[in-house]
Each structure stands twice: as C-alpha cells, then as structure tokens.
Amino acid sequence: MRTYEVMFIAHPDLDDSALQALVDRAKSWVTAAGGEVTQVDVWGRRRLAYVIKKQKEGQYILMQTTMAAPATVELSLSGDTLAVRGTAPLPWVAASASLGPPPGATHLDLSGVGALLPDELAGLERRIEGNRILFPVGSAVLGGGAGDSLRALAETFRGLAAGVAGMGYRVNLELIGRADTTGTEAANQTLSRMRVDAVRARLVSLGIPAEGLNATGIGTSQPLPAPDEAERARINRSVSFIVHLQPAARQTNGTR
C-alpha cells in the first residue's frame, strides 16, 4: 500500500450538505478501488491561483489516502479528463467505471485499460479460445463431433457471460472462418464464410444471442501455423473463436 495526498477543489457556493456529499463520493471512489481514506481536511474557501470556469475562489479539500492501484496502471490528467492506461483486474475496472470520474475531473477515460479476468473466468475464456471446429475438405457441413463441441462451447460461454455480467460487462464472441489452399481464392473465401455462418447458426440455436456473435470468413488470408503442410491444411479448414469483453452499457471503459 502506498500513501497519497489527494486534493480537489469544490465550487465556492456549495453548502455544507453538498460539500459533504462530494467528499463522501471521493471517499467511495478510493475505497472501491481498494484504498482507504485515513484523514480528510476541509480547508474552506481560498483564492485560486487563476480563474477556473469563471470562479476566482474554491473550497479546498485534502484527503490522506492509502491505495493499492494496480502497478500496471498509469493515470494522467489532460484538461478535465482523467485517463487510465495499462492493464487491471476486471473488478477494478468495473468499480472505477461505476463510480465515474473522481472530484477534480469531469470525464474518466478507461478506453486504454485492458481488463484482466479473475482466474476462474480466465479459464473459461481459454477454453473457448482453445476450441476449433474442423471441417472436411471442401465442406461446410457440421459433423457429429462438431455438434458436441459447440454444445460444450455454448455452456462455457454462458458461464463466462454470467460471471462478467455481475461486474457490468458482456461477452462478445468473434468467429473466424478459414479454408486451406485447395481451390481458388474466391472459392476458399466463400467456403470460409459458409463455415463460419454454419457455426454461428448452430450457436444461436443453442441459445447464444445472435447480437453477441460476430462472424467473419477470411479464406486463406491469415492461416494458422503448423509444423507441416498436412497439419496446416487440417487446422485451417476450421472456425476459431476470440472473446471480447465490453461494458454492458456503452461508455468510455476498458475492453479486451
């Protein structure tokens, strides 16, 4: 834990009740981020060094705090926007987003933060992204094994979605269809799109919301690597998955 002094300036016309509400909000922002407020000193009205928003005076408040913000996070104040950059645990990002900007800032920009999932949810994410639905040469028909894999994937997706929903986030799933180099590029592009559409349709039939599934067929343009040609062809006759996290309510927050 590190010790920080946090000073902010309130509007000079705030009465005692409104000023206390502002102080309480500042304290909640610190505690929700894992810190502790050890002392609050209200200095009262003082003259500003220069005019701010047409005001020559303001009410100064100094807080003594101990905080353990993630070491991977950097804060910078530009104008009235507090920008956060780096990576941080998803609960920390969610708590910061729900509280909004601290006193002294009008906007909180979390767009530069990569949200890290708790271990249990990260395991579900790895399980989804490690899945790959394979197809025979020249085919976009889902086999019996693919059906079992997609049922398991849908269940894992629901577990991940439920876990992040409590922190104000939703899961979007990117589906990427591929083809091997058999046939023309135009035919491979069409085939990869047919494959990804088939997987998306099956996931929707299994109860995954269509609006959370983004399907793209890329043909042979971004092949998956493999040590030999036969294995490379096999794994690229496939649909693979990438998990994206977004705030449930669109705002300027961290995404992955």
N, C-alpha and C positions, 0 to 999 in steps of 0.2 A: 504494500500500500504506500502511495506517495501523498504528501501533504501539498495542497494547493490553496491559494487565495483566489477567490472569485469575487470580483467587484462588478456590480451593474448599477445603472443609473435609471431611476424611475421618473416618470413625468412629475413635475413640481406640484401639480394640482391634485394628485391622488390623495384621498383622505386616508385615515388610519386603517380603515377596514379594507380598502382596495390595495393599499400598500402591503398589508399583512397577507392578502390573498396572493399577491405577486411573489412575496418571499416564500410562501408555502409551495407555490408552483416551482420555484427554483430549487427548493429543498427536495421536492419529489423527483425532479429531473436527475439530481445527483444520486439519490438513494436507488432509483430504478435502474441506474447504470452501474450499480454495485458499490457505490460510495457511501460516505457518511458525513453529515454536516456536524461539525463539532462546536461551532460558535457563529452567531450572527450579530453583527454590529450595524445598527442603523445610524448613519452619520447625520441624517437630516438634510435640509436644503443647503446647497452650496453653489457657488457661481461656477459655470462651465468655462473651460479654457477657450472655447469658441462656440458660436451659436450652432445648435443641433436642432433641426426641424423647427426653426423659429423660436426655440427656447434658449434663454440665457442662463437658466438655473435648472437644477435637477436634484432629486433626492438620492443620495449615495447609500448603497448597502454593500457591506463587505462580509463575505462568508468564508470561514475557515473550513476546509473540507479534507477528507482523505478519500482518495479514489484509486481504483484499480482498473482503469480503462485498458482494453487490450493493447499489448505492446505493438501490435501490428497496425494500429490505427493512428492516423495523423489528422490533426484538426487545424483548420486555417480560417480566418475571418476575412472576408472580402466584402467591403461595404457593410450591408446589414445581413449578409448570408454566411452562416457557419457551415463550411464544407468539411465533410468527413471522407477520408480516403484510406484504402488498405483493405484488410480482411478482419472480420469479427464474428463471434458466435451469433447465430441467428436470433436467439432470445435477446441478446444485447441490442442488435439492430432493430428488432421489433419493438422493444421497450423505448428506444430512442425515437422511433417513428411515431409511436402513440403519444408521447409527451410533447412532440413538436420542438420548436426552437427554444433554447433557454433565454432568460432575460438578457437583453443586450443584443439579441439577433432577431430579425423578423422572419427569416427563412432558414430552414435546415435542409441541406443538400446531402442526401445519403446515396446518391446515384453512383458514387465512386467506391462504395463498400461492397466487397464480396462476402456474402453471408455464408458462414460455415455451419453445417448441420451438427446437432448432437450426435454422439457415436451411434446410437441405435438407429436414428433416421438416416445417417450416412450409410449404414449398412444396407438399408432398403434402397437407397439411391444407387449404390454399387451393384446391387442385384439386378436392378432394372437396366442399367447401362451396360452390364456384362452380358445381357441377353442378346441373342442374334437369331432371327428367324431365317432359315435357309430354304432355298428353292432348287428344284431340278433345273437342268439346262433348258433354256428357252421357255420356262413355265412361270406362271404367276398364280398357280393353284396351291392353296394351303393344304399340306398333308396332315395326317392324323397327329403326328408328333408336334407340329406347329400349333395345333389347337390346344394341346395340353400346356405347351409353353406359354401361350397367350393367356390362358385362364390363370396360370400362376402369376404372370406379369400383372394382370389386372388386379389381382388380390394384393400384390405388393404395392401397386400404385395407390390403391385405396388406403392402405396402411400409412404410406408416406403422406398422402393428401390430408388424412385425418390428423397426423402428427403436426404438420406445419400450420394447419388451419387454426389451431389454438394459439398460434403466435402471429396471426393476422396475415398469413401467406397462403398462396395457392400454388399448385404444381401444374406446369405446362410440359407436355411431352413432345419432343421433336422426333419425328420418324424419318429416317433416311433410307430410301430405296436405292439399291445398286444392281449392277449387272456385270458379268465377266466380259471378256473381249470377243466372245463368239458373236458373229453377225456384225451388221453395220452399226455405226454410232447412233443413227436415227432410230434403228430398231431397238438398240440397247436402252436408249433414253425412254422410249415408250414402255418397254418391258419393266424398267425400274419403277416407272410411275404406276404401272398396273400392280406391281408387287406391293408398293407402299400403300396404295389405295385398298388393296385386299386386307392388309394388316389393320389399317385404320378402321375399316368397316367391321372387322371382327371385334376389335376392342370396343367400338361403340355398341355392338350387340351384346357385349359383356357388361355394359353399364358405365363405361368410361365416357364422360361428357365430350361430345364432339368438339366443342369450342376450346377444349384444352389439348387438342391433338393437332399438331402442325406437320403435315406430310409433304415431303419433297423427294422427287426422283432425280438422281444425279447421274444416271447412266454409268459410265466408266471414268468420270472426270476426277474423282477423288478416291482411288482404290485403297482398300485396307491392305496393309503389308502382310506378307507371309514369306517364309524362307524358301519355298519352291513354287514353281508355276502352277502345279495342280492344286495345291492348298490355297494359293492366292485366288484362283478361279472359283474354288468351292466357297470360300468365305465371302466373296463379293457377289455371289448370287443370293442376296440377302436384304433384310431390313434390320437396321440397328436403331438405337434409341439414345437420346440425350435429354437429361432432366434439366428444366429451368424453373427457378422459383421467382415468383412475383408477388408484390403486396396484393392482398385481396381487394383493397380499394386503391385505385390508381393514384399514386402520389409520388413525390421525389424520394424514393427509398432505394435500398440496396437490392440488387438482383443477382442471380447467378446464371 
